[in-house]
Amino acid sequence: MVEHTEPGVHVASVKLLVIVWIALMVGTWLTVSATYVDLGALNIWIGLAIATAKAILVALYYMHLRWDKPFNAFVFLASFLFLAIFVGIAMMDTTHYQDAVIPGFSPGMGS
Amino acid sequence: MTGHAHAQDPNVAHHFENADQQYQSAKLGMWVFLATEILFFGGLFCAYAVYRANHPEIFVFGHHFLDKSLGALNTVILICSSFTIAWAVRAAQLKQIRLLKVLLALTLACAAGFLSVKYVEYSHKWKHGLLWASRYSPEAHHGEQRDHAEETGAESAASGETTESSPEAVQEGLERSKIAPAASGPAGLAVADERPGEEIVAEPKNAQVYFSIYFLLTGLHGIHVLGGMGAMAWLLSLARRGAFDTGHFTKVDMVALYWHLVDLIWIYLFLLLYLID
């Protein structure tokens, strides 16, 4: 089978697609089974780490970023950078004044 | 005019130097679109993060109404559809038109399966009044709790207790739910239930916010799934008319990129909405 039809075009092998599919399935199983282990506040970060590993697999191989021009990956990563700025800055102080805004309504804050 | 030297290729628009430049431009445009999609969902993810940080008890309460196994099933369905459409891109690149049609149809079937599962989940919440903001009125759910109260009443009658028929006991049953106490959640906010063997806690204030966030995130995602199905049906009709016989696979590749993003977003939604524990 011809692997390169045109310059700048990468054809992924079926074997690679299947391997990534298996990895994604294992990742899903890991994410679900990790919720049955209580690690307190660490749970959400473990879940996010596994989800991000799955997202990286999809982006690199299914979305061809590994063989693409690096600028496409840069555009994609830039969106996550701006998402991190957006959510990060929103999260910086939000828990510090909620109990003052609505007295006694945010038991998590301890007023 | 050298610009018209390649005018024979009907697949290359006249403002592109060659097929490769056209393909790379389409791809870059698609990635910019995907970046805007991430920021589009980002607003809702931000609302989620802010609300969960401030009111974790509502998320611990709300996620008990979501079926983890249905969510996992949908995750598996979407991963399979990502696999089939990634293979469809390969088939289009290699001009395997029959295989391309089969894989596109399989991807379409996966998308329909995803929405069917979502329909089962949504209709269940609709029936129990577990809806967004002002539509949140879990009366039907209280009916369920009444059944539960009767059940426990019958149990205590069997064990010889006599308080089961008192109005207070029934009233207490009405206000309690089968939800695990928030004390056992990450926040540890509620006082642990005294009754042994029963994990019951009252509904937290503003529980409807969880369902507002749930319906906005999954609803926006569901609309994207519908859009993806439309795009795949379009590809199928193009394939039937022989549009990919020349190996011009750009359209398949672009729809696949979009579909992978829909899958990526669901990976996070599944984790953040269903797997709170």
Interface residues (C-beta under 8 A of the other chain):
Chain A: M1 V2 T5 E6 P7 G8 V9 V11 A12 S13 V14 L17 V18 V20 W21 L24 M25 T28 T31 V32 T35 Y36 D38 G40 A41 N43 I44 G47 L48 I50 A51 K54 A55 V58 A59 Y61 Y62 M63 H64 D68 K69 F71 N72 V75 F76 A78 S79 F80 F82 L83 F86 V87 A90 M91 T94 T95 Q98 F105 S106 P107 G108 M109
Chain B: A19 D20 Y23 Q24 K27 L28 W31 V32 L34 A35 T36 I38 L39 G42 G43 F45 C46 A49 V50 A53 N54 H55 P56 E57 K68 A72 T75 V76 I79 C80 S82 F83 A86 W87 V89 R90 Q93 L94 P186 A187 L189 K205 G247 D253 A256 L257 H260 D263 L264 I267 Y268 F270 L271 L275 D277
